[in-house]
Amino acid sequence: MLSGAIKTSLHKYDDGLENYLRCLDIRRDILGVEEEKLAGIFQNIGIIYYNKKEYDKALANYEECLDIRKKHYGENHMKLANIYQNIGIVYHDQKKHKKSYEYHMRCLKIRRHSFSEDHPKTASSMQNVGISLEHLGKYDHALQYYEKALAIRKKFFGEFNPKVATSYKNLGNCLQSLKRFKEALEAFERCLGIRINTCAQHDQSLGSIHFSLGVVHEELRNEDEAYKHLKKSVEIREEAFGVNNYRVANGYRRIGKMFTTLGNFKNAIQNF
């Protein structure tokens, strides 16, 4: 199985998949269909299919893993939590947010029981639940989970940690959806402060937070600040993704829209 893991870590997914499938066939012959050691292979195969964006195949293998682990450990063992999380992530990418919410809640229930309410793994599940709720339009409910996740991560990791930055970003997104723009601005600024100190100069996550800051400043009618952040977002994303990328296009579109609103049609045309 090591060969499959190495190939997967090198992003050679087809080679990794081939090795895992060979391993699965051999272990099935030796151990039997329901042997617990097969569960990990099914999970790894599911991860490869997920990375290949073959979501139905990923789900099928995750479900195989889940069935085996339920039979060996029962319904509430911590070994089930990660697979519930993986299934929830697949459903999120398929935009099946109600299903995603259900599986992330199952993961959260197990982690609360297995670890504690204020453990980082519990915080990760809270964040995933919040993301699902946000996509379902339940912003106030999502905000509660984001705030809890942020508090746990700050307590465990301290303020200047990438996971804390992600929590501030999610919190800001939710506050923006609630049109609580000043609070969203504060969350995004804290995220930026952390990412400046923890990311490379042209890391794409910096482009994302500059874009969010630009949008919120625009909503608050701080046009100079909005332009500064949107322009910075475009520069970082061009460096990270190249000129012909939809994220870059979105930045130019947003700048053009802002200039149009201000009546500056010459600059608007240049950005559109």
C-alpha positions as CSV (number, residue, x, y, z in Angstrom):
1,M,0.0,0.0,0.0
2,L,3.0,2.3,0.5
3,S,3.5,2.5,-3.3
4,G,0.0,3.8,-3.7
5,A,0.5,6.4,-1.0
6,I,3.7,7.6,-2.6
7,K,2.1,7.9,-6.1
8,T,-0.8,9.8,-4.6
9,S,1.4,12.2,-2.8
10,L,3.2,12.9,-6.1
11,H,-0.3,13.6,-7.7
12,K,0.2,10.5,-9.9
13,Y,-3.4,9.5,-9.2
14,D,-3.8,6.9,-11.9
15,D,-0.7,5.1,-10.8
16,G,-1.7,5.4,-7.2
17,L,-5.2,4.0,-8.0
18,E,-3.7,1.1,-9.8
19,N,-1.6,0.1,-6.8
20,Y,-4.4,0.5,-4.3
21,L,-6.7,-1.6,-6.5
22,R,-4.1,-4.4,-6.7
23,C,-3.7,-4.2,-2.9
24,L,-7.4,-4.4,-2.5
25,D,-7.7,-7.6,-4.6
26,I,-4.9,-9.3,-2.8
27,R,-6.2,-8.4,0.7
28,R,-9.7,-9.5,-0.2
29,D,-8.4,-12.9,-1.2
30,I,-6.4,-13.2,2.0
31,L,-8.6,-11.5,4.6
32,G,-12.1,-11.7,3.4
33,V,-14.6,-9.1,2.2
34,E,-15.3,-7.4,5.6
35,E,-11.9,-7.4,7.2
36,E,-11.3,-4.0,8.8
37,K,-8.0,-3.5,7.1
38,L,-9.8,-3.2,3.8
39,A,-11.6,-0.1,5.1
40,G,-8.4,2.0,4.8
41,I,-7.8,0.9,1.3
42,F,-11.4,1.8,0.3
43,Q,-10.9,5.2,1.9
44,N,-7.6,5.9,0.0
45,I,-9.2,4.8,-3.3
46,G,-12.1,7.2,-2.5
47,I,-9.6,10.0,-1.9
48,I,-7.9,9.4,-5.3
49,Y,-11.3,9.4,-7.1
50,Y,-12.2,12.7,-5.2
51,N,-9.0,14.3,-6.4
52,K,-9.8,13.2,-9.9
53,K,-13.2,14.8,-9.5
54,E,-14.9,11.4,-10.0
55,Y,-17.3,12.0,-7.2
56,D,-19.7,9.1,-7.6
57,K,-16.8,6.6,-7.5
58,A,-15.4,8.5,-4.5
59,L,-18.7,8.1,-2.7
60,A,-19.0,4.4,-3.5
61,N,-15.6,3.7,-2.0
62,Y,-16.2,5.9,1.1
63,E,-19.5,4.0,1.7
64,E,-17.6,0.7,1.5
65,C,-15.2,2.0,4.1
66,L,-18.0,3.2,6.3
67,D,-19.9,-0.1,6.2
68,I,-16.9,-2.1,7.3
69,R,-16.0,0.3,10.1
70,K,-19.6,0.4,11.4
71,K,-19.6,-3.4,11.6
72,H,-16.3,-3.4,13.5
73,Y,-16.6,-0.4,15.7
74,G,-20.3,0.5,16.0
75,E,-22.0,3.8,15.0
76,N,-20.2,6.3,17.2
77,H,-16.5,5.4,17.0
78,M,-13.9,8.0,16.1
79,K,-12.8,6.0,13.1
80,L,-16.1,6.8,11.5
81,A,-15.6,10.6,11.9
82,N,-13.1,11.1,9.1
83,I,-15.1,9.1,6.6
84,Y,-18.3,11.1,7.4
85,Q,-16.2,14.2,6.9
86,N,-14.9,13.0,3.5
87,I,-18.5,12.1,2.4
88,G,-19.7,15.6,3.5
89,I,-16.9,17.2,1.4
90,V,-17.9,15.3,-1.7
91,Y,-21.5,16.3,-1.3
92,H,-20.4,19.9,-0.9
93,D,-18.5,19.8,-4.1
94,Q,-21.6,18.3,-5.8
95,K,-23.6,21.2,-4.4
96,K,-25.8,18.8,-2.4
97,H,-25.5,21.0,0.7
98,K,-28.3,19.4,2.7
99,K,-26.6,16.0,2.4
100,S,-23.3,17.6,3.2
101,Y,-24.7,19.2,6.3
102,E,-26.1,15.8,7.5
103,Y,-22.7,14.1,7.2
104,H,-20.7,16.9,8.7
105,M,-23.2,16.9,11.7
106,R,-22.6,13.1,12.1
107,C,-18.8,13.8,12.1
108,L,-19.3,16.6,14.7
109,K,-21.4,14.5,17.0
110,I,-18.6,11.8,17.1
111,R,-15.8,14.3,17.6
112,R,-17.6,16.0,20.4
113,H,-18.0,12.7,22.1
114,S,-14.5,11.3,21.3
115,F,-12.4,14.4,21.9
116,S,-14.2,17.4,23.6
117,E,-16.2,20.4,22.7
118,D,-13.0,22.6,22.5
119,H,-10.7,20.3,20.5
120,P,-9.3,21.5,17.1
121,K,-10.9,18.5,15.3
122,T,-14.2,19.5,16.8
123,A,-13.6,23.0,15.5
124,S,-12.9,21.7,12.0
125,S,-16.2,19.9,12.0
126,M,-18.0,23.0,13.3
127,Q,-16.5,25.0,10.5
128,N,-17.7,22.4,7.9
129,V,-21.2,22.5,9.4
130,G,-21.1,26.3,9.2
131,I,-20.1,26.1,5.5
132,S,-23.1,23.8,4.7
133,L,-25.5,26.0,6.6
134,E,-24.2,29.1,4.8
135,H,-24.8,27.4,1.4
136,L,-28.3,26.5,2.6
137,G,-28.9,30.2,3.3
138,K,-29.0,29.8,7.1
139,Y,-26.6,32.5,7.8
140,D,-27.4,33.2,11.5
141,H,-27.1,29.5,12.3
142,A,-23.8,29.3,10.3
143,L,-22.4,32.3,12.1
144,Q,-22.8,30.5,15.5
145,Y,-20.7,27.6,14.3
146,Y,-18.1,29.8,12.8
147,E,-17.8,31.8,16.0
148,K,-17.4,28.6,18.1
149,A,-14.7,27.2,15.7
150,L,-12.8,30.5,15.8
151,A,-12.8,30.7,19.6
152,I,-11.5,27.1,19.8
153,R,-8.7,27.6,17.2
154,K,-7.6,30.9,18.8
155,K,-7.4,29.1,22.2
156,F,-5.5,26.1,20.8
157,F,-3.2,27.7,18.2
158,G,-3.0,31.4,19.1
159,E,-4.0,34.3,16.9
160,F,-1.3,34.0,14.2
161,N,-2.1,30.6,12.7
162,P,-3.4,29.7,9.2
163,K,-6.4,27.8,10.6
164,V,-7.4,30.9,12.6
165,A,-7.1,33.0,9.4
166,T,-9.5,30.6,7.6
167,S,-12.0,30.9,10.4
168,Y,-11.8,34.7,10.2
169,K,-12.4,34.4,6.4
170,N,-15.4,32.2,6.8
171,L,-16.8,34.5,9.5
172,G,-16.3,37.5,7.3
173,N,-18.1,35.8,4.4
174,C,-21.1,35.0,6.5
175,L,-21.2,38.5,8.0
176,Q,-21.0,39.9,4.5
177,S,-24.0,37.8,3.4
178,L,-25.9,39.2,6.5
179,K,-24.9,42.7,5.2
180,R,-23.0,43.3,8.5
181,F,-20.3,45.0,6.4
182,K,-18.3,46.7,9.2
183,E,-18.0,43.4,11.2
184,A,-17.1,41.6,8.0
185,L,-14.4,44.2,7.3
186,E,-12.9,43.6,10.7
187,A,-12.9,39.8,10.2
188,F,-11.3,40.1,6.8
189,E,-8.6,42.5,8.0
190,R,-7.7,40.1,10.8
191,C,-7.5,37.3,8.2
192,L,-5.2,39.4,6.0
193,G,-3.0,40.3,9.0
194,I,-2.4,36.6,9.7
195,R,-1.9,35.6,6.1
196,I,0.6,38.3,5.4
197,N,2.7,36.8,8.2
198,T,2.2,33.2,7.3
199,C,1.9,33.0,3.5
200,A,4.2,33.6,0.6
201,Q,3.9,37.0,-1.0
202,H,1.9,35.8,-4.0
203,D,-0.1,33.0,-2.3
204,Q,-3.5,32.8,-3.9
205,S,-5.2,32.9,-0.5
206,L,-3.9,36.5,-0.2
207,G,-5.6,37.3,-3.5
208,S,-8.9,35.9,-2.2
209,I,-8.8,38.0,1.0
210,H,-7.8,41.2,-0.9
211,F,-10.8,40.6,-3.2
212,S,-13.2,40.2,-0.2
213,L,-11.8,43.3,1.4
214,G,-12.3,45.2,-1.9
215,V,-15.9,44.1,-2.1
216,V,-16.7,45.1,1.5
217,H,-15.0,48.5,1.2
218,E,-17.1,49.1,-2.0
219,E,-20.3,48.3,0.0
220,L,-19.1,50.8,2.6
221,R,-18.5,53.4,-0.1
222,N,-14.8,53.4,0.6
223,E,-13.9,53.5,-3.1
224,D,-10.2,54.2,-2.8
225,E,-9.7,51.3,-0.4
226,A,-11.9,49.1,-2.5
227,Y,-9.8,49.8,-5.6
228,K,-6.5,49.3,-3.7
229,H,-7.6,45.8,-2.5
230,L,-9.2,44.7,-5.8
231,K,-6.2,45.8,-7.8
232,K,-3.9,43.9,-5.4
233,S,-6.1,40.8,-5.7
234,V,-5.8,40.9,-9.5
235,E,-2.0,41.3,-9.3
236,I,-1.7,38.3,-7.0
237,R,-4.1,36.1,-9.0
238,E,-2.4,36.9,-12.2
239,E,0.9,35.8,-10.7
240,A,-0.7,32.6,-9.2
241,F,-3.0,31.6,-12.0
242,G,-2.0,33.5,-15.2
243,V,-3.9,36.2,-17.0
244,N,-6.6,34.0,-18.5
245,N,-8.2,32.8,-15.3
246,Y,-11.8,33.4,-14.1
247,R,-10.6,34.7,-10.8
248,V,-8.5,37.4,-12.6
249,A,-11.5,38.2,-14.8
250,N,-13.8,38.6,-11.7
251,G,-11.3,41.1,-10.3
252,Y,-11.3,43.2,-13.4
253,R,-15.1,42.9,-13.7
254,R,-15.5,44.1,-10.1
255,I,-13.2,47.1,-10.7
256,G,-15.0,48.0,-13.9
257,K,-18.4,47.8,-12.1
258,M,-17.2,50.1,-9.4
259,F,-15.9,52.7,-11.9
260,T,-19.2,52.5,-13.8
261,T,-21.1,53.2,-10.6
262,L,-18.8,56.2,-9.9
263,G,-19.4,57.5,-13.5
264,N,-15.7,57.0,-14.4
265,F,-16.5,55.3,-17.7
266,K,-13.0,55.5,-19.2
267,N,-11.5,53.4,-16.4
268,A,-14.5,51.2,-16.4
269,I,-14.0,50.3,-20.1
270,Q,-10.3,49.6,-19.5
271,N,-11.2,47.0,-16.8
272,F,-14.1,45.4,-18.5
